[in-house]
Amino acid sequence: MKCPLVSVIVNCHNGQKYLAECIRSILNQTYTNFEIIFWDNFSTDNSYKIVNKFKDKRIRKFKIKKFSSLYKSRNLAISKSKGKYIAFLDTDDWWCKTKLMISYFFF
């Protein structure tokens, strides 16, 4: 039986400083059935360029043309997700490689 898809929402507004580490920490998960919904919330730095360097089909990128609040951006990103479960990771954070697997066992 295949494990359910988890949608990881990464909302970004000028998050270039730690963004690469954030994305790598998701891609390195031991639980591999996930998608990343990268939501660029009108960044003016190199955030979108950084995420474009990752060539992984599980990353779905969206770039909006007007800044919106965090809750609105998260809700818009959720509307694009395909997963049974939703997880959030901010661009200045990262996960240990077993985070999604441990979370899955609690569901």
N, C-alpha and C positions, 0 to 999 in steps of 0.2 A: 504494500500500500504506500502510495506517495504521500509525503508530508504536505500539508496545505501551504499555499503561497502566502508569504508575509510581505506586505508593502511597507518599505522603510521610507518615511517622509523626511527629506532634508530640505528645510526651508533656509534660504540663503539671502542675506542682504549684506554685501561687502564682507564676505567671510573668508577671503583668500588666505589669511595667515595660517589657519589650521585645516583648511578644506581638504587638502590632499590626504592628510592623516585620517581625517574623518571618513572619507570615501574608502581608503584602504582598509580601515578597520571593519567596514561592512563587507567588502569583497573578500576578506580573509575569514569570514565566519565558517564554523564547522557545519552549521545549518545552511544549506546552499539553495534552498527553494525560496528565493526572495527576489523582489524587484526594488530598485531604488527610484523613488520619485524625487528628482532634484528640481526644486522649485526656486528659480532665480527671481527674487523679489526686487527687481529693478536695481541690481548692483551696478556700481560705477567703477569697481575695481576689476581685477582679472579673474574673478570667481568662475565665470562661464567658460573662459579659456582653460582654466585648470581642470574643470570637470570634463571638458571635451577631450583632454589628453587620455582619459581612461577609455579603453576600447573594450567595453564589456556590454553585451546585449541586454543585460539585466538593468542597465541604467537608462531611465527615461527622463529626458530633460525638457523642462518648460521654462520659458523666459517671458515675464510679463513686462509691459511697457509703462506701467504706472505703479508706484509703491502702494502697497496695501498693508493693513495691520496683520500681525502675526496670526491671530485667530482666523481672519478671512483667508489669508494665504494657505494656512493649513487645511481649511475646509475645501478650498479650491483644489489643492493637491490631492486630498482624499477622494474627491470626485473623479480624479484621473486614475486612481489605484484599482488594481484588479485582485488584490489579495483578500483572503479570508480574514486575516489579522492585519492590524496597523501598528507600526512602531514609529516613534519619532526620535531623531537624533539631530541635535544642533551642530552647526558647522565648527564650533569650537570645542567639541567633545569627541570622544571615540570610545569604542567598545572593546572589551576583551574578546578573544576569538570564539568563546563559547556562549556569549550573551544570548543570542537568538535560540540556541539549543536549550539552554536552561529555561528560558522563558516559555518555550514550546512545551516543556514537560509540565509546567504549571497550568497550562490550558487543559 
